[in-house]
Amino acid sequence: MATTPDGGRPDEWARHWQYPGVPGLDLLRARYVRHAFSRHSHEGYVLGAVRRGIEDVVMPEGTIRARPGTVVMINPEVPHSAHAGVPEGWSYATLYPSAGLVAAIAEEATSLRGTVAFGETIVDDESTARLISAVHRAAEEGNALAADSLLRVAVARLLRRHGRSLPQRAPRSAGAARPPPPARRSSTGWPRRRRWSSSPGSSAPAPSPCCAPSRPRTGCRPTPGSPTRA
């Protein structure tokens, strides 16, 4: 872990990584005080458990206060931002399972089928919050079997208690005129976030990080035009 010039630990730190033992999963464990996330979205799901302090998460429907013992569940493509809810900031463990991984767990362990979503954004569920932290510990110890098993238990439990299957689109009848393609939007009604890229010789500035210093696979995309609050 990085240290301050006087040899002490900084008051903010983060580890965002992929554990090869559990494909389709990113992990973030961090402590933030002054840092804030500008509005962004993810291609996969977000399952977060605050360990200390309070995190204010700004969702389209309003701000939620994530405290120890709660679990935050954010569906794919839902824009959100976050900042400290108290002066001392917050520390938390977050899982970023891909849509494919969650769909597989839903099919194996629940009666949900097709595209699934969480019907609530935050719940009081201390036991599942501990499971989320336990996934991190198992991954950091290199215990792939434990990390995978704990992840599946946590996701299946949340899906059984708070999950729902999204309605399928009605098939287009044969011979029906093909309508013009609509603007691509997510299931929440928000436009899909632009994928940022750079090419050699391009003078366009790169977007500011929204989730961690590196975003290898979470599909985290900042909303164009939103300032980064850090």
C-alpha positions in Angstrom: 0.0 0.0 0.0 1.2 3.5 -0.8 2.4 5.7 2.1 2.5 9.4 2.7 5.8 11.4 2.7 6.2 11.0 6.4 5.9 7.2 6.2 2.2 6.9 7.3 -0.7 5.5 5.4 -2.8 7.8 3.3 -6.4 8.3 4.4 -7.6 7.2 1.0 -6.7 4.0 -0.8 -8.3 1.6 -3.3 -7.6 -1.8 -4.8 -9.5 -2.6 -8.0 -8.6 -5.9 -9.6 -9.7 -9.2 -11.3 -9.2 -12.6 -9.6 -8.5 -15.2 -12.3 -10.1 -17.9 -10.1 -13.6 -16.3 -10.7 -14.0 -15.3 -14.3 -16.5 -12.5 -15.0 -15.9 -10.7 -11.7 -14.1 -7.5 -10.7 -13.5 -6.5 -7.1 -13.0 -3.1 -5.5 -12.0 -2.6 -1.8 -11.4 1.0 -0.8 -11.6 3.8 1.6 -12.5 7.3 0.5 -12.8 10.6 2.3 -12.7 13.5 -0.1 -13.0 11.5 -3.4 -16.3 11.5 -5.2 -17.5 9.6 -8.3 -19.1 11.6 -11.1 -22.1 10.1 -12.8 -21.3 6.8 -14.6 -22.8 3.4 -15.3 -21.6 -0.2 -15.7 -22.3 -2.9 -18.2 -22.6 -5.4 -15.3 -24.1 -5.4 -11.8 -22.8 -3.6 -8.7 -23.0 -5.2 -5.3 -21.5 -3.1 -2.5 -21.2 -3.4 1.3 -20.0 -0.5 3.4 -17.9 -1.6 6.3 -17.3 1.8 8.0 -18.7 5.3 7.6 -21.5 6.3 5.2 -21.6 6.4 1.4 -24.2 8.6 -0.3 -25.1 7.1 -3.6 -27.1 9.3 -6.0 -29.5 7.3 -8.1 -32.0 8.5 -10.7 -34.7 8.2 -8.1 -32.8 10.0 -5.4 -30.0 9.6 -2.9 -29.6 6.6 -0.7 -27.4 6.3 2.4 -25.3 3.2 2.5 -24.3 2.3 6.1 -22.6 -0.7 7.6 -24.9 -3.7 7.4 -26.6 -2.6 4.1 -26.1 -3.9 0.6 -26.3 -1.7 -2.4 -27.5 -3.3 -5.6 -27.2 -1.5 -8.9 -28.4 -3.0 -12.2 -26.5 -2.7 -15.5 -26.7 0.6 -17.3 -28.2 2.6 -14.4 -26.3 5.9 -14.0 -25.2 6.9 -10.5 -22.7 8.9 -8.6 -21.3 8.7 -5.1 -19.6 10.7 -2.3 -18.9 10.5 1.4 -22.0 10.9 3.6 -20.0 11.8 6.7 -16.7 13.8 7.2 -14.7 10.6 8.0 -15.7 9.1 4.6 -16.5 5.5 4.1 -14.8 2.1 3.4 -16.4 -0.7 1.5 -16.1 -3.9 -0.4 -17.8 -4.1 -3.9 -18.3 -6.9 -6.4 -18.8 -6.3 -10.1 -20.2 -9.5 -11.5 -20.8 -9.5 -15.3 -24.3 -9.8 -16.7 -23.5 -13.3 -18.0 -22.3 -14.5 -14.6 -25.4 -13.2 -12.8 -27.6 -14.8 -15.4 -25.9 -18.2 -15.0 -26.3 -18.0 -11.2 -30.0 -17.1 -11.6 -30.5 -20.1 -13.8 -28.7 -22.5 -11.6 -30.0 -21.4 -8.2 -33.3 -19.5 -8.6 -36.5 -19.7 -10.6 -35.7 -16.5 -12.5 -35.0 -16.7 -16.2 -33.9 -14.4 -18.9 -32.7 -10.9 -18.1 -32.8 -10.4 -14.3 -32.8 -7.2 -12.3 -32.8 -6.2 -8.6 -36.1 -4.6 -7.6 -34.5 -2.6 -4.7 -31.4 -0.5 -4.6 -30.5 -0.8 -0.9 -31.5 -3.4 1.7 -30.5 -4.0 5.4 -28.8 -7.4 5.1 -25.8 -7.7 7.4 -25.2 -11.4 6.7 -25.0 -10.9 2.9 -22.8 -7.8 3.5 -20.4 -10.1 5.4 -20.5 -12.6 2.5 -19.4 -9.8 0.1 -16.5 -9.1 2.3 -15.8 -12.8 2.6 -15.5 -13.1 -1.2 -12.8 -10.5 -1.1 -10.9 -12.3 1.6 -11.0 -15.6 -0.2 -9.8 -14.0 -3.5 -7.0 -12.2 -1.7 -5.9 -15.5 -0.1 -6.0 -17.2 -3.5 -8.8 -19.6 -2.5 -10.7 -19.9 -5.8 -13.2 -22.5 -4.6 -14.2 -20.4 -1.6 -14.4 -17.2 -3.5 -16.6 -18.7 -6.2 -18.8 -20.5 -3.7 -19.3 -17.4 -1.5 -20.1 -15.3 -4.6 -22.7 -17.7 -5.8 -24.4 -17.9 -2.4 -24.5 -14.1 -2.1 -25.8 -13.4 -5.6 -28.4 -16.2 -5.4 -29.6 -15.0 -2.0 -30.0 -11.4 -3.2 -31.8 -12.6 -6.4 -34.2 -14.8 -4.5 -35.1 -12.0 -2.1 -35.0 -9.0 -4.4 -34.7 -10.2 -8.0 -37.2 -10.2 -10.8 -37.2 -11.3 -14.4 -37.6 -8.4 -16.9 -40.4 -8.9 -19.5 -39.3 -10.2 -22.9 -40.0 -8.2 -26.0 -42.9 -9.5 -28.1 -41.6 -11.1 -31.3 -42.2 -9.2 -34.5 -44.8 -10.9 -36.7 -43.8 -12.1 -40.2 -44.3 -9.6 -42.9 -44.6 -6.7 -40.5 -42.7 -3.6 -41.7 -39.4 -3.2 -39.9 -39.5 0.1 -37.9 -36.6 2.5 -38.0 -34.1 1.6 -35.3 -34.7 3.7 -32.1 -31.9 5.5 -30.2 -30.2 2.9 -28.1 -31.3 3.1 -24.5 -30.9 1.0 -21.5 -33.7 -0.7 -19.6 -33.8 2.3 -17.3 -34.7 4.7 -20.1 -31.2 6.3 -19.9 -29.1 6.5 -23.1 -26.4 3.9 -23.2 -23.1 5.4 -22.1 -20.6 6.2 -24.8 -17.6 4.0 -25.0 -14.5 6.2 -24.7 -11.5 5.3 -26.8 -8.4 7.0 -28.1 -6.5 6.6 -31.3 -2.9 7.4 -32.1 -2.6 11.1 -32.8 -5.9 12.0 -31.3 -6.1 15.2 -29.4 -9.3 14.3 -27.6 -8.8 14.2 -23.8 -9.3 10.9 -22.1 -12.2 10.7 -19.6 -11.5 10.9 -15.9 -11.7 7.6 -14.0 -15.1 7.0 -12.5 -14.7 3.9 -10.4 -11.0 3.3 -9.7 -7.6 4.2 -11.1 -8.0 1.3 -13.5 -11.2 -0.1 -14.9 -10.2 -3.4 -16.6 -13.5 -5.1 -17.0 -16.3 -3.5 -15.1 -17.5 -1.5 -18.2 -17.5 1.6 -16.1 -18.4 4.6 -18.4 -18.6 8.2 -17.3 -21.5 10.3 -18.5 -20.1 12.7 -21.1 -20.1 16.3 -19.8 -20.3 15.2 -16.1 -17.4 16.7 -14.1 -15.3 14.4 -12.0 -15.5 15.2 -8.3 -12.4 14.1 -6.6 
